Amino acid sequence: MKLTILGSGTDASHLAGIANRFPPGFLVEWNEHKLLIECSEGIRFRLEKIGVDYADIRHLAISHAHPDHYALPQFLQSVWNKIMWSGKNYDHELEIFCTKDIADNYNKLWNLYRPGEDYLPKPKLIFKPMSNGEQYELGGAKLSAANVSHSKMDALAFRLELNNRALVYSGDTDDCLGIRKIAKDADIFICECSALIGAEKTSLTTHLNPFQIGAIARDSAVKKLILTHYSGLNSDEEMTNECRRAGFKGEITIGKDFQTFEI
């Protein structure tokens, strides 16, 4: 499997002294298959930058409905207009692996954007809500999910396995049983790091700080850790040191946009 980071940042940009990074997005490729993880604003431009036609995405995993992860109506309208204006032959379905609340409420969101209109003719949407332990087969790979704790959100982490290799993506979460179970023995663990060093969860939101991530990766026997969805207010060195202080001895990368990894 090949992993490309399409967005290692947050929903804020142009912070003083901090390099801009795009909001969350990841592409996993194997054989002739592609899985897009997260559908944040402008994801199509980032797919195009790496030479991938956004209208050809057939599998999409969305961790939760916060807007820095979930801009699905905009993405789908862009796909339809490209099909219509380019004359592109597009007959495949788009499978969307997501939380139950996204699947149940997408119609309401669509009607806010386009009142009284049916979904666009293409792509045909196949929502596949997931929860703890549910699995789907994708081109010989296995996609599974775990419910994780993120404020009051219905939120998921994902695990993709192929040829005895495992890629895990945390979504947004705090330290909970779900993230610890799904990260077990991961070859690559992409973990959100929105909380600052020393910050614990608050009543407003729940995220992980670098020390917590290091402890989860240590206890889950993760091989390689990729920190993502971080603000940049802590330096790369500081975040790495906190993971080490928690006892994680595996490889650590502070994720950057358009980095690639082989799994």
C-alpha positions in Angstrom: 0.0 0.0 0.0 1.1 3.6 -0.7 0.0 6.4 1.6 0.0 10.1 0.5 -0.8 12.8 3.1 -3.1 15.3 1.4 -3.6 17.4 4.5 -1.7 17.3 7.8 -3.2 20.6 9.1 -6.4 21.8 10.8 -9.2 24.2 10.0 -7.0 27.3 10.6 -4.4 28.9 8.3 -2.0 31.9 8.2 -1.1 31.6 11.9 1.8 33.9 12.6 5.1 32.1 12.2 3.5 28.8 11.3 3.7 27.2 7.8 0.3 26.6 6.2 -0.9 23.0 5.8 -4.1 21.8 4.3 -7.0 20.3 6.4 -7.1 16.5 6.9 -6.9 14.2 3.9 -5.1 11.0 3.0 -5.0 8.7 -0.1 -4.2 5.0 0.2 -3.5 3.2 -3.1 -3.0 -0.6 -3.7 -3.1 -2.5 -6.9 -5.7 -0.6 -9.0 -7.6 0.6 -5.9 -7.8 3.9 -4.0 -9.3 4.9 -0.7 -9.7 8.6 0.1 -9.8 9.2 3.8 -11.6 12.4 4.8 -13.3 14.9 2.5 -12.1 18.3 3.7 -12.4 21.5 1.8 -10.5 21.7 -1.4 -9.6 18.0 -1.4 -10.0 17.8 -5.2 -7.2 20.3 -5.8 -4.8 18.2 -3.7 -5.8 15.0 -5.5 -5.2 16.7 -8.9 -1.8 17.9 -7.6 -0.6 14.3 -7.2 -2.1 13.3 -10.6 -5.3 11.6 -9.3 -8.6 12.4 -11.0 -11.0 13.3 -8.2 -13.9 12.0 -10.3 -12.4 8.5 -10.2 -12.6 8.1 -6.5 -14.7 5.1 -5.7 -14.1 4.6 -2.0 -14.3 7.3 0.6 -14.0 7.0 4.4 -15.1 9.9 6.6 -14.3 9.8 10.3 -16.9 12.3 11.6 -19.1 15.3 10.6 -17.0 18.2 11.8 -16.5 20.5 8.7 -12.7 20.3 8.6 -13.2 16.6 7.7 -16.6 16.6 5.9 -17.3 18.8 2.9 -19.1 16.1 0.9 -21.7 18.2 -0.9 -19.1 20.5 -2.4 -17.0 17.5 -3.5 -19.9 15.7 -5.1 -21.1 18.8 -7.0 -17.5 19.2 -8.3 -17.5 15.5 -9.5 -20.9 15.9 -11.2 -19.9 19.1 -13.0 -16.7 17.5 -14.2 -18.6 14.5 -15.5 -21.2 16.8 -17.2 -18.8 19.3 -18.7 -16.0 17.0 -19.7 -18.2 14.2 -21.2 -16.3 11.8 -18.9 -17.7 8.3 -18.9 -18.5 7.7 -15.2 -20.6 4.6 -14.4 -19.2 3.5 -11.1 -20.7 3.9 -7.6 -19.1 5.9 -4.8 -19.0 3.9 -1.5 -18.9 6.2 1.5 -17.8 4.5 4.8 -18.9 6.8 7.6 -20.7 7.2 10.9 -24.4 6.5 11.2 -25.2 10.1 11.7 -23.6 11.1 8.4 -25.4 8.4 6.5 -28.8 9.3 8.2 -28.5 13.0 7.8 -26.8 13.6 4.4 -30.2 14.0 2.7 -31.0 16.9 5.1 -27.6 18.5 4.3 -28.1 18.1 0.6 -31.5 19.8 0.7 -30.0 22.7 2.5 -27.7 23.2 -0.5 -30.2 22.3 -3.2 -33.8 22.5 -1.8 -36.3 20.1 -3.2 -33.7 18.5 -5.6 -32.8 14.8 -5.8 -29.2 13.8 -5.5 -27.1 14.5 -8.6 -27.4 11.7 -11.2 -23.8 10.6 -10.8 -22.0 9.3 -8.9 -24.5 6.9 -7.3 -23.9 7.1 -3.6 -23.7 4.0 -1.5 -23.5 5.0 2.2 -22.1 2.3 4.4 -22.4 3.3 8.1 -19.8 1.6 10.3 -19.3 1.0 14.0 -17.2 -1.2 16.3 -15.8 -4.2 14.5 -17.7 -3.9 11.3 -15.6 -4.8 8.2 -15.8 -4.4 4.4 -13.7 -6.0 1.7 -12.1 -3.5 -0.7 -10.1 -4.9 -3.6 -8.6 -7.6 -1.5 -8.0 -5.3 1.5 -10.1 -5.3 4.7 -11.5 -2.0 6.1 -12.7 -2.0 9.7 -13.7 0.7 12.1 -13.9 1.5 15.8 -16.0 4.0 17.6 -13.9 6.7 19.3 -14.5 9.4 21.8 -14.6 13.0 20.3 -16.8 15.4 22.3 -20.4 14.5 21.6 -19.7 13.5 18.0 -20.4 10.1 16.4 -16.8 9.4 15.4 -14.7 6.6 13.9 -11.2 5.4 13.5 -10.3 3.2 10.6 -8.0 0.3 9.9 -7.0 -1.0 6.5 -5.3 -4.3 6.2 -3.6 -6.0 3.2 -1.1 -8.8 3.0 -0.5 -8.8 6.8 0.2 -5.1 6.9 -2.1 -2.6 8.7 -2.6 1.1 8.4 -4.7 2.8 11.1 -6.1 6.3 11.1 -7.4 7.8 14.3 -9.8 10.4 13.1 -10.4 12.9 15.9 -10.4 11.2 19.4 -9.2 11.3 22.9 -7.6 8.4 24.8 -10.3 5.7 24.7 -10.7 2.0 24.4 -11.7 2.2 20.7 -8.5 3.9 19.6 -6.3 1.6 21.6 -7.9 -1.6 20.2 -7.9 -0.6 16.6 -4.3 0.7 16.7 -3.0 -2.7 18.0 0.1 -3.9 16.1 -0.4 -1.2 13.4 2.5 -0.9 10.9 1.6 2.7 10.4 -0.6 4.7 12.9 -1.7 8.1 11.6 -2.8 9.9 14.7 -4.3 13.3 15.2 -2.4 15.6 17.5 -4.6 18.7 17.9 -4.1 19.1 21.6 -1.0 21.0 22.7 1.7 19.6 25.0 0.3 19.4 28.5 -3.3 20.0 27.4 -5.9 17.5 28.5 -9.5 17.2 27.1 -11.9 20.0 27.9 -15.6 20.3 28.0 -15.6 21.8 24.5 -13.6 19.3 22.5 -11.5 16.1 22.9 -8.2 15.6 21.2 -4.9 13.9 21.9 -1.6 15.6 22.9 1.8 14.1 21.9 2.4 12.4 25.3 -1.0 10.6 25.1 -0.3 9.5 21.5 3.1 8.1 22.5 1.5 6.2 25.3 -1.2 4.7 23.1 1.4 3.8 20.4 3.6 2.2 23.1 0.8 0.2 24.6 -0.6 -0.8 21.2 2.9 -2.0 19.9 2.7 0.4 16.9 5.7 0.2 14.6 5.6 3.6 12.9 3.7 6.7 14.2 2.7 9.6 12.0 1.4 12.7 13.8 -1.1 14.8 11.9 -3.9 17.4 12.4 -1.6 19.5 14.6 -1.6 23.2 14.9 2.1 23.9 14.7 2.2 25.8 18.0 4.5 23.1 19.3 7.6 22.3 17.3 8.3 19.0 15.6 11.1 18.3 18.0 8.9 19.1 21.0 6.2 16.7 19.8 8.6 14.0 19.1 10.3 14.3 22.5 6.9 14.0 24.2 6.1 10.8 22.4 9.5 9.5 23.5 8.9 10.6 27.0 5.8 8.5 27.0 7.9 5.4 26.2 7.3 4.9 22.5 10.4 3.5 20.9 9.2 3.1 17.3 9.6 5.4 14.3 8.1 8.8 14.6 7.2 11.2 11.7 5.6 14.6 12.0 3.4 14.5 9.0 3.7 17.1 6.2 1.5 17.7 3.2 2.3 15.5 0.2 4.6 13.1 2.0 4.4 9.5 0.8 4.9 6.2 2.6 5.0 2.6 1.6 3.3 0.1 3.9 
